[in-house]
Amino acid sequence: MASRAALEALEVLEASLAELGAVLRGTGEGFDPLREQADRSLDGLAGVARLEARTAALKVHLAAGYAEAAKAVASRATVPSGAMAQEASMVAEVAGVLTIGARAAGVLLNESQVLANVLPLTLAGLQDGSLSWAHAKAMVEETATLDRAGAAALEAHFLGPDAPNPARGCAGPGELVPHRFRHKARIWRERHHPESLEKRHARSVAERRVEHRPDLDGMAWFHAYLPADTASAMWNRTTALARGLQGPDESRTLPQLCADIFAAAVLSNGQDGRNGQTVQDPGGTVAEVRTPHAEVLVTVPVFSLMGLTDEPAMLDGHGPIPASMARKLVADGAGSFYRVLVDPRDGAPLEIGRTSYRVTKAIRRWLRLRDGKCPFPGCSNSSLDNEADHLLAWHHGGTTGISNLGQPCRKHHRLRHTSGWTPTPATKHEPPGWISPSGRRYKSEHQDWEPPQWPDQLRRELHRKRKRRQLSQRKRNVHRPLSLTNRAPYGYPDLCYKGLSPGEEGLLRVLHGTGN
């Protein structure tokens, strides 16, 4: 007993000495109380965010538990009511307890039941604070039109510890702001949806429309629901025209110029010219706007471009588009769209066109392909509006190689040079991360490449050829003594084919137009 008391007293003494040391270090030379307050405040905010996530998980458990119990009670009622009446009663009860509207209560009940019964990994992330409620809502909404197997596959791709093809681009969904996580989840959903994107697109095209919605202060919204290639072309042309109008004598901002150009194009009788477009601006004067050239990257799997598969392509700034749309863009030679092929083995970029020989253009295109958007955490500014920037300045010995370049948007490019935010080194395939003025490190989101789909006939043919090649190699080595260079690490013959496979040789002939 005495020895235990002595040990406890020693532990208390050591803790007291540690606290005293911290105080002495804090009051010594170089201690900055404002910096300490700032760091503690940031740590406190991070702790509150984790607490909010755990509170949201508790609310999910309670709401789902109430729904399950209420349904069981209703099933034992002597006067049974219809399913719709039971649902309305539950929604009204939750709305009254939380003092929220019936619509919000219904959404909460539905999301809670989905998380509790269909998305266990998402609920676990919410419970341990690694995911926020916004991340959980995004997962629920992106899996809403999938069956249980599809929902489980999407969830496992981002959250499963043993996923066969885990998500790349960030250590975890919780490190992405919710709208960026939603974007990546939507891309994966479009690629792996049980119904092909071609069929879903054909059905959705019939629903194209424009909508008008009044807003405050004498303003209104004008929306258009269009095919992705059409909407992307309209957006890029409007932005390019606005860039052409900017100058020292132009007081309007870029968003204001885009809005004015859009309104003028719809309401006026402006005529397209070879080098520009006649635009009627709000002042009543007609300005001849020279249209800058704007390129949009369309990333197309090789076999999809050849028509052997219907795997979706990727439209820069949008996401997956039907293979037929991508083939049409390439075949029509649309001037603002630039074709990018990807390797059928791992989904990595294979080549970026063959019409330009200037290194600067090739590097800029590779930057756009590598980053996809501004690499600053949470920024969604598409690559079309971003600027190439040396991570290590040229006058400090930096090179103009892809590993020393980033493409931040103008806002974050300016932030980098006017504040303590500094980029971390980049690589050929990963954009730079960022270090904040407080010393915290933030990883940058990057592309989540996936191996493209191979045509079934070609896959079977390659499998047969590989079997025949291995059998032939095995026969040749039956009576041949094994040299040290022909042995695998564990003493067995290495029968792997060291050159290009037949499929790879054929692919190179297709891509480069060689006859041999």
Buried (B, 14 or more C-beta within 10 A) or exposed (E): EEEEEEEEEEEEEEEEEEEEEEEEEEEEEEEEEEEEEEBEEEEEEEEEEBEBBEEBBEBBBEBBEBBEEBEEEBEEEEEEEEEEEBBBEBBEBBBEEEEEEEEEBBBBBBBBBBBBEBBEBBBBBBBEBBBBBBBBBBBBBBBEEBEEEBBBBBBBBBBBEEBEBEBBBBEBBBBBBBEBBBBBBBBBBBBBBEEBBBEBBEEEEEEEEEEEEEEEEEEEEEEEEBBBBEBBBBBBBBBBBBBBBEEEEBEBEBEEBBBBBBBBBEEEEBEEEEEBBBBBBEEEEEBEBEBEEBBBBBBBBBBBBEEBBBBBBBBBBBBBBBBBBBBEBBEEEBEBBBBBBBBBBEBEBBEBBEEEEEEEBBBBBBBBBBBBBBBBBEBBBBBBBBBBBBBBEEEEEEEEEBBBBBBBBEEBBEBBEEEEBEBBEBEEBBBBBBBBEEEEEBBBBBBBBBBBBBBEEBEEBBEEBBEEBEEEBEEEBEEEEEEEEEEEEEEEEEBEEEEEBBBBEBBEEEEEEEEE
